[in-house]
Amino acid sequence: MVTLRLAPSFSLVRRPTTVSMQHSDLNTQRTRWRQPHVFLDTMDTTLCQSHKDSPLFPPLNQSVLAIICDDEPGTKLYPLTKRRSKSALPVSAHYRIIDFVVSNCINSDITKMYALTQFNSTSLNSHISRAYSDVKLGKDGFVEVLTTYQSAEDLSWFKGNADAVRRWLWLLEEHQVKDFLVLPGHHLYEMDYRKLIKAHRDNRADITIAMSKNDRNYDASHDFLLHTSKNQFHGLMLAPDSVHSPSAAVTTTTKYPVSNAENMGIYVIRRDILTKLLQEQLPKANDFGTEVLQGAIALGMKVHVYMFDGHWNDLRNIEAFYQVNIESITRSMSTDFHGRHPAIYTLPNYLPPTTISNAVIKESIIGDGCLLNRCKISNSVIGTRTFVGDDVVIKKSVVMGSDIYEADVSWNMTKTQRSEIPVGIGEKAHVQNAIIDKNARIGKNVKIVNKDGVQECDREASGYIISGGIVVILKNAVIPDDTIL
């Protein structure tokens, strides 16, 4: 069952608060609080080879509610996020980013899910509402969309992921679960949440934080663990250079060496603890990573750190998005886009098979419903309904495809309304190291090759930008014949 839940029509009533504290007050008042209990756990595959060896009780489909937060505007992925949220970005010609998070839940036997959407959420709301209606989630399973709203009590929009959860807490509390699993909807990874929750319950933690030790995904803008010389962790910081401590690395004596461990934005929080934190102790905290967790640690709550050593990517910018798509071709990622287990659920396309006419295709992914004429495609991802004309060359590029076939709309348009350049890639075009967003119209003999080797360039008015040397053609852009970029 998939439901789109809009704003409530009645005035919300918040529970009375006993403590009102800003994040900035934490450091000044920390001396009056108890010593925090923060400890480290690393995922030991020899102990967690199978969840069947030590089944969780109560079962996760009865005792865990997943809260998927789409709380980032995706400014570093602009213009791909100009009209869609980060979680709704297409990946590997078939999926949306949020599909991986929802699939992780389903494959971990977590069948109760709310997706809290905020920024440019129309496409994401539509995808969630349609994609999982046929997935068997059991009698009580669901995936529901909870949109941002204003009420008579609070006329403001949501101010962050913690504030979004607080505003919907009246609904979340209706579910008699043991733990809430807070997840970002815009990260790409494969995780068995059963192991995470087992570690949380085995250690009787109030809150468990999932941290990644994937050095390749290092980003100084993420949260990092702070530690003392005795490997006792006492907090999170937003960036290494924002704290006086000379080191932000995580060190451990386990067999898993850890450095620069990053907060994945994944939290397991006891139901009663979440309510207490958001409504009573930190009623003005808006963000889990920078405010709620810091406050919980300072208040002396038992916070557990779970180290995840699998592949994780938050697709933080254009280059990362491009790289993930290209790597999905070669299967060099630990997340297997093409394997059967574990399954990745998404919206069925119901499109005809791709038609290929005398094309040469090497090391590429081709989506459904494409029309590929006499062209050459190598090391590229070609999205659904893509039209490619004769003598086109596409190398190391991500083409997102089209939402429509040209014939579907041309009959309803006058000649003046129609573009002389059809949706797709025109004859003799050459595309290399580029991202072409949906419904773009690439004219004949166009060269998208970044011939001058420009690293950064903003030509949005002309239908493209360059980021990290990658040419990005905007959605619905028209690139005239004979253009050289």
C-alpha positions as CSV (number, residue, x, y, z in Angstrom):
1,M,0.0,0.0,0.0
2,V,1.4,3.4,-1.0
3,T,-0.3,6.6,0.2
4,L,0.4,10.2,-0.3
5,R,-0.3,12.0,2.9
6,L,-0.7,15.8,2.7
7,A,-0.7,18.4,5.5
8,P,-3.2,17.8,8.3
9,S,-6.3,20.0,8.3
10,F,-6.4,20.6,12.0
11,S,-4.2,22.6,14.4
12,L,-1.3,20.6,15.8
13,V,-0.7,20.6,19.5
14,R,2.8,20.1,20.8
15,R,3.6,18.6,24.1
16,P,4.9,21.0,26.8
17,T,8.7,21.3,26.8
18,T,10.8,21.2,29.9
19,V,14.1,22.3,28.4
20,S,14.6,24.9,25.7
21,M,18.2,25.0,24.4
22,Q,19.9,26.1,21.2
23,H,22.8,24.1,19.7
24,S,25.1,27.0,20.5
25,D,24.3,26.5,24.2
26,L,25.7,23.0,24.3
27,N,29.3,23.8,24.9
28,T,28.7,26.4,27.6
29,Q,26.4,24.1,29.6
30,R,28.2,20.8,29.1
31,T,30.0,20.9,32.5
32,R,26.7,20.5,34.3
33,W,25.8,17.2,32.5
34,R,26.8,13.7,33.1
35,Q,29.8,12.1,31.4
36,P,28.6,10.9,28.0
37,H,28.6,7.2,27.0
38,V,29.8,6.9,23.4
39,F,31.5,3.7,22.3
40,L,32.7,2.1,19.0
41,D,31.6,-1.0,17.3
42,T,33.0,-2.4,14.0
43,M,31.0,-4.7,11.9
44,D,32.6,-8.2,12.3
45,T,31.5,-10.3,9.4
46,T,32.6,-13.5,11.2
47,L,30.0,-12.8,13.9
48,C,27.2,-11.5,11.6
49,Q,27.3,-13.9,8.7
50,S,23.6,-14.5,8.8
51,H,20.7,-12.9,10.6
52,K,19.1,-16.3,10.8
53,D,21.8,-17.5,13.3
54,S,20.5,-15.0,15.9
55,P,17.0,-13.7,14.9
56,L,16.0,-10.3,16.2
57,F,13.2,-10.1,18.6
58,P,10.7,-8.6,18.2
59,P,10.9,-9.0,14.4
60,L,11.9,-5.8,12.5
61,N,8.7,-5.7,10.5
62,Q,6.9,-5.3,13.8
63,S,9.3,-3.3,15.9
64,V,11.1,-0.8,13.5
65,L,9.7,2.2,11.7
66,A,11.9,3.7,9.0
67,I,11.9,7.5,8.5
68,I,13.5,8.4,5.1
69,C,14.4,12.1,5.1
70,D,14.8,14.1,1.9
71,D,16.2,17.1,3.6
72,E,18.9,18.5,1.3
73,P,18.3,20.9,-1.6
74,G,21.2,19.4,-3.6
75,T,22.9,22.7,-4.4
76,K,26.2,20.9,-5.4
77,L,24.3,18.9,-7.9
78,Y,22.7,21.9,-9.6
79,P,21.3,22.1,-12.3
80,L,20.4,18.4,-12.1
81,T,18.4,19.3,-9.0
82,K,16.8,22.4,-10.5
83,R,13.4,20.7,-10.8
84,R,13.9,17.5,-8.8
85,S,15.1,16.5,-5.4
86,K,18.5,14.8,-4.9
87,S,16.8,11.6,-4.0
88,A,14.9,11.5,-7.3
89,L,17.9,11.6,-9.5
90,P,18.0,8.8,-12.1
91,V,20.9,6.3,-11.7
92,S,22.1,3.6,-14.1
93,A,19.3,4.2,-16.7
94,H,16.7,2.5,-14.6
95,Y,16.6,3.5,-10.9
96,R,16.2,6.6,-8.7
97,I,18.6,7.1,-5.8
98,I,15.9,6.6,-3.2
99,D,15.2,3.1,-4.6
100,F,18.4,1.9,-2.9
101,V,17.3,3.1,0.5
102,V,13.8,1.7,0.2
103,S,15.2,-1.6,-1.1
104,N,17.6,-1.8,1.8
105,C,14.6,-1.6,4.1
106,I,12.6,-4.2,2.3
107,N,15.5,-6.6,2.1
108,S,16.1,-6.1,5.8
109,D,12.5,-7.0,6.7
110,I,11.6,-3.4,7.5
111,T,8.2,-2.9,5.9
112,K,6.9,0.3,7.6
113,M,8.3,3.3,5.9
114,Y,7.6,7.0,5.8
115,A,9.4,9.3,3.3
116,L,9.5,12.9,4.5
117,T,9.9,15.1,1.5
118,Q,10.7,18.8,1.3
119,F,12.7,20.2,-1.6
120,N,11.5,20.0,-5.3
121,S,9.5,17.0,-4.2
122,T,7.0,16.6,-7.0
123,S,9.0,14.0,-9.0
124,L,10.0,12.1,-5.8
125,N,6.4,12.1,-4.5
126,S,5.2,10.7,-7.8
127,H,7.9,8.0,-7.9
128,I,7.4,6.8,-4.4
129,S,3.6,6.7,-4.7
130,R,3.7,4.6,-7.8
131,A,6.9,2.5,-7.5
132,Y,6.1,0.3,-4.4
133,S,2.4,-0.3,-4.8
134,D,3.0,-3.8,-6.1
135,V,5.8,-4.8,-3.7
136,K,4.6,-7.3,-1.1
137,L,5.2,-5.7,2.2
138,G,2.8,-7.9,4.3
139,K,-0.5,-7.0,5.9
140,D,0.8,-4.1,7.9
141,G,3.6,-2.9,5.6
142,F,3.5,0.5,3.8
143,V,5.5,3.2,2.1
144,E,3.9,6.6,2.7
145,V,4.9,10.1,1.6
146,L,4.7,12.8,4.2
147,T,5.0,16.2,2.7
148,T,6.2,19.4,4.3
149,Y,3.3,21.6,5.5
150,Q,2.3,24.7,7.5
151,S,-0.3,24.6,10.2
152,A,-2.3,27.2,12.2
153,E,0.1,26.6,15.1
154,D,3.3,26.9,13.0
155,L,3.3,28.8,9.7
156,S,6.9,28.0,8.9
157,W,8.2,25.3,6.6
158,F,10.4,22.5,7.9
159,K,13.8,23.7,8.9
160,G,15.7,20.4,8.7
161,N,15.4,16.7,9.1
162,A,15.0,16.8,12.9
163,D,12.4,19.5,12.6
164,A,10.5,17.5,9.9
165,V,10.4,14.5,12.2
166,R,9.3,16.6,15.1
167,R,6.4,18.1,13.1
168,W,5.2,14.7,12.1
169,L,5.8,13.1,15.5
170,W,2.1,13.0,16.2
171,L,1.7,10.5,13.4
172,L,4.9,8.5,14.0
173,E,4.0,7.9,17.6
174,E,0.8,6.1,16.5
175,H,3.1,3.1,15.6
176,Q,3.9,1.0,18.6
177,V,7.5,0.2,17.5
178,K,10.6,-0.2,19.6
179,D,13.0,1.8,17.4
180,F,13.0,4.4,14.7
181,L,15.5,4.1,11.9
182,V,16.3,7.5,10.5
183,L,17.7,7.4,6.9
184,P,18.8,9.9,4.3
185,G,17.1,9.3,1.0
186,H,19.9,10.5,-1.2
187,H,22.8,8.1,-0.5
188,L,23.8,5.1,-2.6
189,Y,24.9,2.0,-0.7
190,E,23.9,-1.6,0.2
191,M,23.4,-2.3,3.9
192,D,21.7,-5.0,5.9
193,Y,20.0,-2.9,8.6
194,R,19.4,-6.1,10.6
195,K,23.1,-6.0,11.7
196,L,22.9,-2.4,12.6
197,I,19.8,-2.8,14.7
198,K,21.2,-6.0,16.3
199,A,24.3,-4.0,17.4
200,H,22.0,-1.2,18.7
201,R,20.0,-3.6,20.8
202,D,22.8,-5.8,21.9
203,N,24.6,-2.8,23.4
204,R,21.3,-1.4,24.8
205,A,22.1,2.0,23.3
206,D,19.8,5.0,23.3
207,I,21.1,6.0,19.9
208,T,23.3,4.2,17.3
209,I,25.1,6.2,14.6
210,A,26.3,4.5,11.4
211,M,29.7,5.7,10.4
212,S,31.5,4.9,7.1
213,K,35.2,4.2,6.9
214,N,35.2,4.3,3.1
215,D,38.3,6.6,2.5
216,R,37.4,7.1,-1.1
217,N,34.2,9.0,-0.1
218,Y,36.1,11.4,2.1
219,D,34.5,14.8,2.3
220,A,35.6,17.4,4.8
221,S,32.1,18.9,5.0
222,H,30.7,15.7,6.7
223,D,30.5,15.0,10.4
224,F,33.4,13.3,12.0
225,L,34.0,11.6,15.3
226,L,36.1,13.3,17.9
227,H,38.2,11.2,20.1
228,T,40.5,11.3,23.1
229,S,43.9,9.7,23.4
230,K,42.2,6.6,25.0
231,N,39.9,6.1,22.0
232,Q,36.9,7.3,24.0
233,F,34.7,9.2,21.6
234,H,33.1,12.3,22.9
235,G,31.3,14.0,20.1
236,L,30.8,14.9,16.4
237,M,32.1,17.8,14.6
238,L,31.0,19.3,11.3
239,A,34.4,19.7,9.7
240,P,37.9,19.0,10.8
241,D,39.1,22.7,10.6
242,S,36.1,23.9,12.7
243,V,37.4,22.3,15.9
244,H,40.6,23.1,17.9
245,S,41.5,19.4,18.2
246,P,44.4,18.7,15.8
247,S,43.0,15.4,14.8
248,A,39.6,14.3,13.7
249,A,40.6,10.7,12.8
250,V,38.9,7.7,14.3
251,T,41.4,5.2,15.7
252,T,40.6,1.7,17.0
253,T,42.5,-1.3,18.2
254,T,40.2,-3.7,16.2
255,K,41.3,-5.5,13.1
256,Y,39.6,-2.8,11.0
257,P,41.8,0.3,10.8
258,V,39.7,3.4,10.7
259,S,40.6,6.9,9.6
260,N,38.3,9.9,8.8
261,A,35.2,8.0,9.6
262,E,32.2,9.9,8.4
263,N,28.7,10.2,9.7
264,M,26.4,8.5,7.2
265,G,23.3,10.2,8.5
266,I,21.8,6.8,9.5
267,Y,20.6,6.7,13.1
268,V,18.7,4.0,15.2
269,I,16.9,5.8,18.0
270,R,14.7,4.3,20.7
271,R,11.2,5.4,20.3
272,D,10.9,7.0,23.8
273,I,14.3,8.7,23.4
274,L,13.4,10.4,20.1
275,T,10.2,11.8,21.5
276,K,12.0,13.0,24.6
277,L,14.8,14.7,22.7
278,L,12.7,16.4,20.1
279,Q,9.9,17.6,22.3
280,E,11.3,18.1,25.7
281,Q,15.1,18.4,25.8
282,L,16.0,19.9,22.4
283,P,12.8,21.4,21.1
284,K,14.6,23.9,18.9
285,A,17.1,21.5,17.3
286,N,16.6,21.3,13.6
287,D,19.3,18.9,12.4
288,F,20.1,15.4,13.7
289,G,23.8,15.5,12.9
290,T,24.8,18.9,14.1
291,E,22.3,19.4,17.0
292,V,20.3,16.4,18.2
293,L,23.3,14.0,18.4
294,Q,25.5,16.6,20.0
295,G,22.8,17.3,22.5
296,A,22.2,13.6,23.2
297,I,26.0,13.0,23.8
298,A,26.2,16.1,26.1
299,L,23.2,15.0,28.0
300,G,24.9,11.7,28.9
301,M,22.8,9.4,26.7
302,K,24.3,6.1,25.7
303,V,25.4,6.6,22.0
304,H,26.8,3.7,20.1
305,V,28.9,4.0,16.9
306,Y,28.5,1.3,14.3
307,M,31.2,1.2,11.7
308,F,30.1,0.3,8.2
309,D,32.9,-0.9,5.8
310,G,30.9,-1.3,2.7
311,H,30.7,1.0,-0.3
312,W,28.9,4.2,0.4
313,N,28.4,7.3,-1.7
314,D,26.2,10.3,-1.0
315,L,26.5,11.6,-4.6
316,R,27.6,14.9,-3.1
317,N,28.4,16.7,-6.4
318,I,28.3,16.4,-10.2
319,E,31.6,14.5,-10.4
320,A,30.4,11.9,-7.9
321,F,27.1,11.4,-9.7
322,Y,28.9,11.0,-13.0
323,Q,31.4,8.5,-11.6
324,V,28.7,6.3,-9.9
325,N,26.9,6.0,-13.2
326,I,30.0,5.1,-15.2
327,E,31.1,2.6,-12.5
328,S,27.7,0.9,-12.7
329,I,28.7,-0.2,-16.2
330,T,31.8,-2.0,-15.1
331,R,30.4,-3.4,-11.9
332,S,33.4,-2.1,-10.0
333,M,31.1,-1.0,-7.2
334,S,30.2,-3.3,-4.4
335,T,26.6,-2.5,-5.0
336,D,25.6,-4.8,-7.9
337,F,23.1,-3.0,-10.1
338,H,22.6,-6.1,-12.2
339,G,22.5,-8.9,-9.6
340,R,19.3,-10.6,-8.5
341,H,20.2,-10.7,-4.8
342,P,19.5,-8.5,-3.0
343,A,16.8,-7.1,-5.1
344,I,16.6,-3.4,-6.0
345,Y,12.9,-2.3,-6.3
346,T,11.8,0.5,-8.6
347,L,9.0,1.7,-10.8
348,P,8.3,-0.6,-13.8
349,N,8.6,1.3,-17.1
350,Y,6.2,-0.7,-19.2
351,L,8.1,0.3,-22.3
352,P,8.8,-1.6,-25.6
353,P,12.2,-3.1,-26.0
354,T,15.1,-1.0,-27.3
355,T,15.5,-1.0,-31.0
356,I,19.1,-1.1,-32.3
357,S,19.8,-0.6,-36.0
358,N,23.4,-1.2,-37.1
359,A,24.8,0.3,-33.9
360,V,28.1,-0.5,-32.3
361,I,27.8,-0.6,-28.5
362,K,30.6,-1.4,-26.1
363,E,30.6,-1.5,-22.3
364,S,27.4,0.4,-21.9
365,I,24.0,0.3,-20.2
366,I,21.0,0.9,-22.4
367,G,17.6,1.6,-20.9
368,D,14.2,0.5,-22.2
369,G,12.4,1.9,-25.1
370,C,15.4,3.5,-26.9
371,L,15.7,4.0,-30.6
372,L,19.4,3.7,-31.6
373,N,20.3,4.1,-35.2
374,R,23.7,3.7,-36.9
375,C,25.8,5.0,-34.0
376,K,28.7,4.2,-31.8
377,I,28.3,4.1,-28.0
378,S,31.0,3.1,-25.6
379,N,31.3,3.3,-21.7
380,S,28.1,5.2,-21.4
381,V,24.7,5.0,-19.7
382,I,21.7,5.6,-22.0
383,G,18.4,6.2,-20.3
384,T,14.9,5.3,-21.3
385,R,13.3,6.5,-24.5
386,T,16.6,7.9,-25.8
387,F,16.7,8.6,-29.6
388,V,20.1,8.5,-31.2
389,G,20.5,9.5,-34.8
390,D,22.9,8.2,-37.5
391,D,26.6,8.6,-37.2
392,V,26.4,9.7,-33.6
393,V,29.4,9.0,-31.3
394,I,28.8,8.8,-27.5
395,K,31.8,8.1,-25.2
396,K,31.9,8.0,-21.4
397,S,28.7,9.9,-21.0
398,V,25.4,9.7,-19.0
399,V,22.3,10.3,-21.1
400,M,19.2,10.4,-18.9
401,G,16.7,9.8,-21.7
402,S,13.3,11.3,-22.2
403,D,9.9,11.4,-20.4
404,I,8.0,11.2,-23.7
405,Y,8.4,10.1,-27.3
406,E,8.3,13.0,-29.7
407,A,5.3,11.5,-31.6
408,D,3.3,11.5,-28.3
409,V,3.1,15.3,-28.2
410,S,3.8,16.6,-31.7
411,W,0.3,16.0,-33.0
412,N,-1.1,18.3,-30.3
413,M,1.3,21.2,-31.2
414,T,1.3,23.8,-33.9
415,K,4.3,24.1,-36.1
416,T,5.4,27.3,-34.3
417,Q,5.2,25.5,-31.0
418,R,7.4,22.7,-32.1
419,S,11.1,22.9,-31.9
420,E,12.8,22.2,-35.2
421,I,15.2,19.9,-33.2
422,P,13.5,16.7,-31.9
423,V,14.1,15.3,-28.5
424,G,17.2,13.1,-28.5
425,I,20.7,13.3,-30.1
426,G,20.8,14.4,-33.8
427,E,22.8,13.0,-36.6
428,K,26.7,13.2,-36.5
429,A,26.7,14.6,-33.0
430,H,29.7,13.8,-30.8
431,V,29.2,13.5,-27.0
432,Q,32.1,12.8,-24.6
433,N,32.5,13.1,-20.9
434,A,29.1,14.7,-20.5
435,I,25.8,14.4,-18.7
436,I,22.7,15.0,-20.8
437,D,19.6,15.6,-18.7
438,K,16.1,14.5,-19.7
439,N,14.2,15.8,-22.8
440,A,17.3,17.6,-24.1
441,R,17.3,18.4,-27.8
442,I,20.8,18.0,-29.3
443,G,21.0,19.2,-32.9
444,K,22.8,17.8,-35.9
445,N,26.6,17.8,-36.0
446,V,26.9,19.1,-32.4
447,K,30.1,18.6,-30.5
448,I,29.9,18.2,-26.7
449,V,33.5,17.5,-25.9
450,N,34.8,20.4,-23.7
451,K,37.3,21.2,-26.4
452,D,39.1,23.8,-24.3
453,G,39.4,21.7,-21.2
454,V,37.4,24.1,-19.0
455,Q,36.9,22.9,-15.4
456,E,34.1,25.3,-14.3
457,C,31.7,27.3,-16.4
458,D,28.1,28.6,-16.0
459,R,26.2,28.9,-19.2
460,E,22.8,28.0,-17.9
461,A,21.1,30.6,-20.2
462,S,22.6,28.7,-23.1
463,G,21.4,25.3,-21.8
464,Y,24.6,23.9,-20.2
465,I,27.2,24.2,-17.5
466,I,30.6,22.7,-16.9
467,S,31.5,21.2,-13.5
468,G,34.7,19.4,-12.7
469,G,35.4,19.3,-16.5
470,I,32.1,17.5,-17.1
471,V,29.6,19.2,-19.5
472,V,26.1,19.1,-18.1
473,I,23.2,19.7,-20.6
474,L,20.2,21.0,-18.7
475,K,16.8,19.3,-18.8
476,N,14.7,20.5,-21.8
477,A,17.7,22.3,-23.2
478,V,18.0,22.9,-26.9
479,I,21.5,22.8,-28.4
480,P,21.3,24.2,-32.0
481,D,22.9,22.4,-35.0
482,D,26.7,22.7,-35.4
483,T,27.2,23.9,-31.8
484,I,30.7,23.1,-30.3
485,L,30.9,23.0,-26.5
